[in-house]
């Protein structure tokens, strides 16, 4: 019974339903590491503040139709009778969560942003 709660807790930190504003002043960097794992980038400022970023959704290259990639990561190509004229879909960007922690290691701000995939980089 405890396992589902642990998994739910880990998932909730990256959920779009998380109210990050209510966590300001309460959520710590250590909790973020527990919930989100190691950040993809982090910077420690001279005053002890930390700016850390987590990738919460990986980019996907465009597909020949409007469907998402299938479960194995391949792209879905509709049968001719389903879609006689292939539609182009735009690539999807990486999505990141940037959390800023003050010198006391408590959350002072947050931001979500997107960045498109560039060849040779994440």
DSSP file (Angstrom, degrees, kcal/mol; ACC not computed):
  #  RESIDUE AA STRUCTURE BP1 BP2  ACC     N-H-->O    O-->H-N    N-H-->O    O-->H-N    TCO  KAPPA ALPHA  PHI   PSI    X-CA   Y-CA   Z-CA
    1    1 A X     >        0   0    0      0, 0.0     4,-0.8     0, 0.0     3,-0.1   0.000 360.0 360.0 360.0 -33.4    0.0    0.0    0.0
    2    2 A X  H  >  +     0   0    0      1,-0.2     4,-2.0     2,-0.2     3,-0.2   0.832 360.0  66.9 -71.8 -31.5    2.9    2.4    0.7
    3    3 A X  H  > S+     0   0    0      1,-0.2     4,-2.6     2,-0.2     5,-0.2   0.916  97.3  50.9 -59.0 -47.4    4.5    1.8   -2.7
    4    4 A X  H  > S+     0   0    0      1,-0.2     4,-2.5     2,-0.2    -1,-0.2   0.877 109.8  52.0 -59.6 -34.3    1.7    3.4   -4.7
    5    5 A X  H  X S+     0   0    0     -4,-0.8     4,-2.2     2,-0.2    -1,-0.2   0.897 109.3  49.3 -67.8 -38.3    1.9    6.5   -2.5
    6    6 A X  H  X S+     0   0    0     -4,-2.0     4,-1.9     2,-0.2    -2,-0.2   0.940 113.5  45.9 -64.7 -46.8    5.7    6.7   -3.1
    7    7 A X  H  X S+     0   0    0     -4,-2.6     4,-2.1     1,-0.2    -2,-0.2   0.891 111.8  51.8 -63.2 -39.6    5.2    6.4   -6.8
    8    8 A X  H  X S+     0   0    0     -4,-2.5     4,-2.1    -5,-0.2    -1,-0.2   0.888 107.6  53.2 -63.5 -39.0    2.4    9.0   -6.7
    9    9 A X  H  X S+     0   0    0     -4,-2.2     4,-0.9     2,-0.2    -2,-0.2   0.895 109.5  47.7 -63.5 -41.2    4.7   11.4   -4.8
   10   10 A X  H  < S+     0   0    0     -4,-1.9     4,-0.5     1,-0.2     3,-0.5   0.899 114.1  46.9 -67.0 -40.3    7.4   11.1   -7.4
   11   11 A X  H >X S+     0   0    0     -4,-2.1     3,-0.9     1,-0.2     4,-0.6   0.839 102.6  64.5 -69.9 -32.7    5.0   11.6  -10.3
   12   12 A X  H 3< S+     0   0    0     -4,-2.1     3,-0.5     1,-0.2    -1,-0.2   0.790  90.1  65.0 -67.0 -27.1    3.3   14.6   -8.6
   13   13 A X  T 3< S+     0   0    0     -4,-0.9    -1,-0.2    -3,-0.5    -2,-0.2   0.827 111.5  34.9 -66.8 -30.5    6.4   16.8   -8.7
   14   14 A X  T <4 S+     0   0    0     -3,-0.9    -1,-0.2    -4,-0.5    -2,-0.2   0.423  92.9 117.6-101.1   0.2    6.4   16.9  -12.5
   15   15 A X  S >< S-     0   0    0     -4,-0.6     3,-1.6    -3,-0.5    -3,-0.0  -0.370  71.8-129.0 -66.2 143.6    2.6   16.9  -12.9
   16   16 A X  T 3  S+     0   0    0      1,-0.3    -1,-0.1    -2,-0.0    -4,-0.1   0.639 106.8  66.2 -66.8 -10.5    1.0   19.9  -14.5
   17   17 A X  T 3  S+     0   0    0     -5,-0.1    -1,-0.3     2,-0.1     2,-0.2   0.493  71.1 116.4 -89.7  -3.0   -1.3   20.0  -11.5
   18   18 A X    <   -     0   0    0     -3,-1.6     2,-1.3    -6,-0.2     3,-0.2  -0.481  63.4-140.0 -67.1 130.5    1.5   20.9   -9.0
   19   19 A X    >>  +     0   0    0     -2,-0.2     3,-0.7     1,-0.2     4,-0.6  -0.735  24.9 177.6 -91.9  88.7    0.9   24.3   -7.5
   20   20 A X  H >> S+     0   0    0     -2,-1.3     3,-0.9     1,-0.2     4,-0.7   0.823  74.4  63.9 -64.7 -31.7    4.5   25.5   -7.4
   21   21 A X  H >4 S+     0   0    0      1,-0.3     3,-0.8     2,-0.2    -1,-0.2   0.882 100.0  52.5 -60.0 -37.2    3.4   28.9   -6.0
   22   22 A X  H <4 S+     0   0    0     -3,-0.7    -1,-0.3     1,-0.2    -2,-0.2   0.696 104.9  57.2 -72.6 -16.8    2.2   27.3   -2.9
   23   23 A X  H XX S+     0   0    0     -3,-0.9     4,-2.8    -4,-0.6     3,-2.3   0.606  76.7 115.8 -87.9 -12.9    5.6   25.5   -2.5
   24   24 A X  T << S+     0   0    0     -3,-0.8    84,-0.2    -4,-0.7     4,-0.1  -0.379  87.3  11.7 -60.4 129.3    7.6   28.8   -2.5
   25   25 A X  T 34 S+     0   0    0     82,-2.5    -1,-0.3     2,-0.3    83,-0.1   0.250 130.4  56.3  87.0 -11.8    9.2   29.1    0.9
   26   26 A X  T <4 S+     0   0    0     -3,-2.3     2,-0.3    81,-0.1    -2,-0.2   0.721  82.9  80.6-117.4 -39.4    8.4   25.5    1.9
   27   27 A X     <  -     0   0    0     -4,-2.8    80,-3.2    -7,-0.1    -2,-0.3  -0.559  66.6-152.5 -79.4 133.2    9.9   23.2   -0.7
   28   28 A X  B  >  -A  106   0A   0     -2,-0.3     4,-2.1    78,-0.2    78,-0.2  -0.637  26.2-116.0-107.0 162.9   13.6   22.5   -0.4
   29   29 A X  H  > S+     0   0    0     76,-2.0     4,-2.3    -2,-0.2     5,-0.2   0.886 117.0  55.8 -61.2 -39.9   16.3   21.6   -2.8
   30   30 A X  H  > S+     0   0    0     75,-0.2     4,-1.9     1,-0.2    -1,-0.2   0.894 107.1  49.2 -61.4 -39.7   16.8   18.2   -1.0
   31   31 A X  H  > S+     0   0    0      2,-0.2     4,-3.0     1,-0.2     5,-0.2   0.895 108.7  53.5 -65.7 -39.0   13.1   17.5   -1.6
   32   32 A X  H  X>S+     0   0    0     -4,-2.1     4,-3.3     1,-0.2     5,-0.5   0.911 107.7  50.5 -61.7 -41.4   13.4   18.4   -5.2
   33   33 A X  H  X5S+     0   0    0     -4,-2.3     4,-1.5     3,-0.2    -1,-0.2   0.890 112.8  46.7 -63.3 -38.6   16.3   16.0   -5.6
   34   34 A X  H  <5S+     0   0    0     -4,-1.9    -2,-0.2    -5,-0.2    -1,-0.2   0.924 120.7  37.6 -67.1 -44.4   14.2   13.2   -3.9
   35   35 A X  H  <5S+     0   0    0     -4,-3.0    -2,-0.2     1,-0.1    -3,-0.2   0.891 133.2  21.1 -75.4 -41.3   11.1   14.0   -6.1
   36   36 A X  H  <5S-     0   0    0     -4,-3.3    -3,-0.2     1,-0.3    -2,-0.2   0.564  95.6-135.4-109.8 -12.4   12.8   14.8   -9.4
   37   37 A X     << -     0   0    0     -4,-1.5    -1,-0.3    -5,-0.5     2,-0.2  -0.404  59.9 -14.3  82.8-167.1   16.2   13.2   -9.3
   38   38 A X  S    S-     0   0    0     -2,-0.1     2,-0.0     1,-0.1    -5,-0.0  -0.483  76.4-117.8 -71.2 136.6   19.4   14.9  -10.4
   39   39 A X        -     0   0    0     -2,-0.2    15,-0.3     1,-0.1     3,-0.1  -0.330   9.6-130.2 -69.9 156.6   18.8   18.1  -12.5
   40   40 A X  S    S+     0   0    0     13,-2.2     2,-0.3     1,-0.3    14,-0.2   0.784  95.2  12.0 -75.6 -27.2   20.1   18.2  -16.0
   41   41 A X  E     +B   53   0B   0     12,-1.4    12,-3.0     2,-0.0     2,-0.3  -0.993  69.5 170.6-145.9 144.6   21.7   21.6  -15.2
   42   42 A X  E     -B   52   0B   0     -2,-0.3     2,-0.4    10,-0.2    10,-0.2  -0.986  11.6-164.1-153.3 151.2   22.4   23.4  -12.0
   43   43 A X  E     -B   51   0B   0      8,-2.5     8,-2.6    -2,-0.3     2,-0.6  -0.999  10.2-150.5-136.7 131.4   24.3   26.5  -10.9
   44   44 A X  E     -B   50   0B   0     -2,-0.4     6,-0.2     6,-0.2     2,-0.1  -0.912  21.3-146.4-102.1 123.2   25.3   27.6   -7.5
   45   45 A X    >   -     0   0    0      4,-2.9     3,-2.1    -2,-0.6    -2,-0.0  -0.371  27.5-101.8 -85.0 165.7   25.5   31.3   -7.1
   46   46 A X  T 3  S+     0   0    0      1,-0.3    -1,-0.1     2,-0.1    -2,-0.0   0.804 121.0  55.2 -57.8 -32.5   28.0   33.2   -4.9
   47   47 A X  T 3  S-     0   0    0      1,-0.1    -1,-0.3     2,-0.0     3,-0.1   0.434 124.0-100.9 -83.6   2.8   25.3   33.8   -2.2
   48   48 A X  S <  S+     0   0    0     -3,-2.1    -2,-0.1     1,-0.3    57,-0.1   0.355  77.8 139.0  95.2  -5.8   24.6   30.1   -1.9
   49   49 A X        -     0   0    0     -5,-0.1    -4,-2.9    55,-0.1     2,-0.4  -0.346  40.4-146.6 -67.9 154.5   21.4   30.2   -4.0
   50   50 A X  E     -BC  44 101B   0     51,-2.3    51,-3.3    -6,-0.2     2,-0.5  -0.989  12.8-165.2-128.7 133.6   20.9   27.4   -6.5
   51   51 A X  E     +BC  43 100B   0     -8,-2.6    -8,-2.5    -2,-0.4     2,-0.4  -0.983  22.0 176.6-113.7 120.6   19.2   27.4   -9.9
   52   52 A X  E     -BC  42  99B   0     47,-2.7    47,-2.8    -2,-0.5     2,-0.4  -0.954  15.0-157.9-130.3 145.9   18.4   23.9  -11.1
   53   53 A X  E     -BC  41  98B   0    -12,-3.0   -13,-2.2    -2,-0.4   -12,-1.4  -0.976   3.6-168.7-127.8 136.2   16.6   22.6  -14.2
   54   54 A X  E     - C   0  97B   0     43,-2.4    43,-2.7    -2,-0.4     2,-0.6  -0.965  23.9-128.8-119.9 137.6   14.9   19.3  -14.8
   55   55 A X  E     + C   0  96B   0     -2,-0.4    41,-0.3    41,-0.2     3,-0.1  -0.775  27.9 176.5 -82.9 121.5   13.8   18.0  -18.2
   56   56 A X  E     +     0   0B   0     39,-2.8     2,-0.3    -2,-0.6    40,-0.2   0.554  68.5  23.9-104.6 -11.2   10.2   16.9  -17.7
   57   57 A X  E    S- C   0  95B   0     38,-1.5    38,-2.9     0, 0.0    -1,-0.3  -0.915  76.1-134.8-154.1 128.6    9.4   16.0  -21.3
   58   58 A X        -     0   0    0     -2,-0.3    36,-0.1    36,-0.2    34,-0.0  -0.555  31.1-104.7 -84.6 146.7   11.8   14.9  -24.0
   59   59 A X        -     0   0    0     63,-0.2     2,-0.4    -2,-0.2    34,-0.2  -0.242  29.6-155.2 -67.1 156.3   11.5   16.3  -27.5
   60   60 A X  B     -E   92   0C   0     32,-1.3    32,-2.9    57,-0.0    57,-0.1  -0.996  17.0-121.6-131.8 138.4   10.1   14.3  -30.4
   61   61 A X        -     0   0    0     -2,-0.4    29,-0.1    30,-0.2    32,-0.0  -0.354  47.0 -82.5 -71.0 160.8   10.8   14.7  -34.0
   62   62 A X        -     0   0    0     29,-0.1     2,-0.3     1,-0.1    28,-0.2  -0.159  43.8-141.6 -63.1 159.9    7.8   15.4  -36.3
   63   63 A X        -     0   0    0      2,-0.3    26,-1.7    27,-0.2    14,-0.1  -0.742  22.5-114.6-119.6 165.3    5.7   12.6  -37.6
   64   64 A X  S    S+     0   0    0     -2,-0.3    23,-0.9    12,-0.2     2,-0.2   0.504 101.2  28.0 -81.2  -2.3    4.0   12.1  -40.9
   65   65 A X  S    S-     0   0    0      2,-0.2    -2,-0.3    11,-0.2    24,-0.2  -0.811  94.2 -95.6-141.5-173.4    0.6   12.3  -39.3
   66   66 A X  S    S+     0   0    0     -2,-0.2     2,-0.1    -4,-0.1    22,-0.1   0.352  86.6 106.1 -90.3   7.0   -1.0   14.0  -36.3
   67   67 A X  S    S-     0   0    0      9,-0.2    -2,-0.2     1,-0.1     9,-0.1  -0.464  72.4-112.5 -83.8 157.2   -0.6   11.0  -34.0
   68   68 A X        -     0   0    0      1,-0.2     8,-0.4    -2,-0.1    -1,-0.1  -0.318  46.6 -80.6 -75.5 168.6    1.9   10.7  -31.2
   69   69 A X        -     0   0    0      6,-0.2     6,-0.2     1,-0.1    -1,-0.2  -0.374  54.0-107.5 -64.6 150.8    4.7    8.2  -31.4
   70   70 A X    >   -     0   0    0      4,-2.5     3,-1.9     1,-0.1    -1,-0.1  -0.176  39.2 -88.7 -75.3 178.0    3.8    4.7  -30.5
   71   71 A X  T 3  S+     0   0    0      1,-0.3    -1,-0.1     2,-0.1    -2,-0.1   0.767 125.8  55.4 -62.2 -27.9    4.8    3.0  -27.2
   72   72 A X  T 3  S-     0   0    0      2,-0.1    -1,-0.3     1,-0.0     3,-0.1   0.499 120.1-105.1 -85.5  -2.2    8.1    1.7  -28.6
   73   73 A X  S <  S+     0   0    0     -3,-1.9    -2,-0.1     1,-0.3     2,-0.1   0.327  81.2 125.5  97.7  -7.9    9.2    5.1  -29.7
   74   74 A X        -     0   0    0      1,-0.1    -4,-2.5    -5,-0.1    -1,-0.3  -0.331  64.1-105.0 -77.9 167.1    8.5    4.6  -33.4
   75   75 A X        -     0   0    0     -6,-0.2     2,-0.5    -3,-0.1    -6,-0.2  -0.732  25.9-122.1 -97.9 144.2    6.3    6.9  -35.4
   76   76 A X        -     0   0    0     -8,-0.4     2,-0.6    -2,-0.3   -12,-0.2  -0.707  24.0-169.1 -85.2 125.1    2.8    6.0  -36.4
   77   77 A X        -     0   0    0     -2,-0.5     3,-0.1   -13,-0.1   -12,-0.0  -0.967  21.6-130.5-115.6 117.6    2.2    6.2  -40.2
   78   78 A X        -     0   0    0     -2,-0.6     5,-0.0     1,-0.1     8,-0.0  -0.267  25.2-102.2 -68.1 151.6   -1.5    5.9  -41.1
   79   79 A X    >>  -     0   0    0      1,-0.1     4,-1.8     2,-0.0     3,-1.2  -0.341  37.1-106.8 -65.1 155.0   -2.7    3.5  -43.7
   80   80 A X  T 34 S+     0   0    0      1,-0.3    -1,-0.1     2,-0.2    -2,-0.1   0.864 121.1  52.2 -54.3 -40.8   -3.4    5.1  -47.1
   81   81 A X  T 34 S+     0   0    0      1,-0.2    -1,-0.3     2,-0.1     3,-0.2   0.736 109.5  50.7 -72.2 -20.5   -7.2    4.7  -46.6
   82   82 A X  T <4 S+     0   0    0     -3,-1.2    -1,-0.2     1,-0.2    -2,-0.2   0.835 132.9   5.9 -79.8 -35.0   -6.9    6.5  -43.2
   83   83 A X     <  +     0   0    0     -4,-1.8    -1,-0.2     1,-0.1    -2,-0.1  -0.658  61.7 178.6-153.2  85.6   -5.0    9.4  -44.5
   84   84 A X  S    S+     0   0    0     -3,-0.2     2,-0.6    -2,-0.2    -1,-0.1   0.781  81.0  48.2 -66.3 -25.6   -4.4    9.7  -48.2
   85   85 A X  S    S-     0   0    0     -5,-0.1    -1,-0.2     0, 0.0    -5,-0.0  -0.932  93.3-129.3-116.1 108.3   -2.6   13.0  -47.9
   86   86 A X        -     0   0    0     -2,-0.6     2,-0.4     1,-0.1   -21,-0.2  -0.272  19.2-145.3 -58.5 135.6    0.1   12.8  -45.2
   87   87 A X        -     0   0    0    -23,-0.9     2,-0.5    -4,-0.0    -1,-0.1  -0.815  10.6-130.6-100.0 142.1   -0.1   15.7  -42.8
   88   88 A X        -     0   0    0     -2,-0.4     2,-0.4   -22,-0.1   -24,-0.2  -0.786  19.4-161.2 -93.7 133.3    3.1   17.2  -41.3
   89   89 A X        -     0   0    0    -26,-1.7   -26,-0.1    -2,-0.5     2,-0.1  -0.884  22.3-112.6-111.2 148.7    3.3   17.6  -37.6
   90   90 A X        -     0   0    0     -2,-0.4   -27,-0.2   -28,-0.2     2,-0.0  -0.386  36.1-100.2 -73.7 151.3    5.7   19.9  -35.9
   91   91 A X        -     0   0    0    -29,-0.1     2,-0.4    -2,-0.1   -30,-0.2  -0.384  37.5-122.6 -65.4 152.9    8.5   18.5  -33.8
   92   92 A X  B     -E   60   0C   0    -32,-2.9   -32,-1.3    -3,-0.1    25,-0.3  -0.815  25.0-127.6-100.3 139.3    7.8   18.7  -30.1
   93   93 A X        -     0   0    0     -2,-0.4    23,-0.3   -34,-0.2     2,-0.2  -0.346  23.7 -99.0 -81.3 162.7   10.2   20.6  -27.8
   94   94 A X  E     - D   0 115B   0     21,-2.9    21,-2.5   -35,-0.1     2,-0.4  -0.566  40.0-143.3 -67.0 143.5   12.0   19.4  -24.7
   95   95 A X  E     -CD  57 114B   0    -38,-2.9   -39,-2.8    19,-0.2   -38,-1.5  -0.959  18.7-169.6-116.9 135.0   10.1   20.8  -21.7
   96   96 A X  E     -CD  55 113B   0     17,-3.2    17,-1.9    -2,-0.4     2,-0.5  -0.863  19.4-148.0-124.1 153.5   12.0   21.9  -18.6
   97   97 A X  E     -CD  54 112B   0    -43,-2.7   -43,-2.4    -2,-0.3     2,-0.6  -0.991  16.3-162.7-118.3 120.0   11.2   22.9  -15.0
   98   98 A X  E     -CD  53 111B   0     13,-3.5    13,-1.8    -2,-0.5     2,-0.4  -0.921   7.5-172.9-107.0 121.1   13.5   25.6  -13.6
   99   99 A X  E     -CD  52 110B   0    -47,-2.8   -47,-2.7    -2,-0.6     2,-0.5  -0.932   8.8-155.6-114.1 136.7   13.5   25.9   -9.8
  100  100 A X  E     -CD  51 109B   0      9,-2.8     8,-3.5    -2,-0.4     9,-1.4  -0.950   9.1-167.9-114.0 129.0   15.3   28.6   -7.9
  101  101 A X  E     -CD  50 107B   0    -51,-3.3   -51,-2.3    -2,-0.5     6,-0.2  -0.941  15.1-131.9-118.4 137.1   16.3   28.0   -4.3
  102  102 A X    >   -     0   0    0      4,-2.7     3,-2.7    -2,-0.4   -52,-0.1  -0.094  42.7 -83.4 -75.4 179.8   17.6   30.7   -1.9
  103  103 A X  T 3  S+     0   0    0      1,-0.3    -1,-0.1     2,-0.1    -2,-0.0   0.760 132.2  58.8 -58.0 -25.1   20.7   30.5    0.3
  104  104 A X  T 3  S-     0   0    0      2,-0.2    -1,-0.3     1,-0.0     3,-0.1   0.371 117.7-116.1 -83.9   5.3   18.5   28.7    2.9
  105  105 A X  S <  S+     0   0    0     -3,-2.7   -76,-2.0     1,-0.3     2,-0.3   0.658  73.3 132.3  68.4  18.9   17.8   26.0    0.1
  106  106 A X  B     -A   28   0A   0    -78,-0.2    -4,-2.7   -77,-0.1    -1,-0.3  -0.803  68.1 -93.1-102.0 146.4   14.1   26.9    0.1
  107  107 A X  E     +D  101   0B   0    -80,-3.2   -82,-2.5    -2,-0.3    -6,-0.3  -0.304  44.2 168.4 -59.5 127.7   12.2   27.5   -3.2
  108  108 A X  E     -     0   0B   0     -8,-3.5     2,-0.3     1,-0.4    -7,-0.2   0.560  64.1 -10.3-113.9 -16.7   12.1   31.1   -4.1
  109  109 A X  E     -D  100   0B   0     -9,-1.4    -9,-2.8     2,-0.0    -1,-0.4  -0.980  54.3-160.2-172.6 165.6   10.7   30.8   -7.7
  110  110 A X  E     -D   99   0B   0     -2,-0.3     2,-0.3   -11,-0.2   -11,-0.2  -0.973   5.1-177.8-152.3 161.8   10.0   28.5  -10.6
  111  111 A X  E     -D   98   0B   0    -13,-1.8   -13,-3.5    -2,-0.3     2,-0.4  -0.939  15.2-148.0-161.9 140.3    9.4   28.5  -14.3
  112  112 A X  E     +D   97   0B   0     -2,-0.3     2,-0.3   -15,-0.2   -15,-0.2  -0.919  28.6 165.5-107.5 141.0    8.5   26.0  -17.0
  113  113 A X  E     -D   96   0B   0    -17,-1.9   -17,-3.2    -2,-0.4     2,-0.3  -0.971  26.6-131.7-149.7 164.9    9.9   26.5  -20.5
  114  114 A X  E     -D   95   0B   0     -2,-0.3     2,-0.4   -19,-0.2   -19,-0.2  -0.887  14.3-173.8-119.9 149.4   10.3   24.6  -23.8
  115  115 A X  E     -D   94   0B   0    -21,-2.5   -21,-2.9    -2,-0.3   -56,-0.1  -0.974  25.3-123.5-143.5 127.5   13.4   24.3  -26.0
  116  116 A X        -     0   0    0     -2,-0.4   -23,-0.1   -23,-0.3     2,-0.1  -0.382  36.3 -96.1 -72.3 149.1   13.4   22.6  -29.4
  117  117 A X        -     0   0    0    -25,-0.3     2,-0.4   -57,-0.1    -1,-0.1  -0.361  38.1-163.6 -61.6 135.3   15.7   19.8  -30.1
  118  118 A X    >   -     0   0    0      3,-0.3     3,-2.3    -3,-0.1    -1,-0.0  -0.991  32.5 -97.7-123.3 135.6   18.9   20.8  -31.8
  119  119 A X  T 3  S+     0   0    0     -2,-0.4     3,-0.1     1,-0.3     0, 0.0  -0.224 108.8  15.6 -53.6 129.6   21.1   18.2  -33.5
  120  120 A X  T 3  S+     0   0    0      1,-0.3     2,-0.3     2,-0.0    -1,-0.3   0.414 116.8  77.4  87.1  -1.6   24.0   17.1  -31.3
  121  121 A X    <         0   0    0     -3,-2.3    -1,-0.3     1,-0.0    -3,-0.3  -0.862 360.0 360.0-131.9 168.1   22.4   18.5  -28.1
  122  122 A X              0   0    0     -2,-0.3   -63,-0.2    -5,-0.1    -3,-0.1   0.457 360.0 360.0 -81.5 360.0   19.7   17.6  -25.6
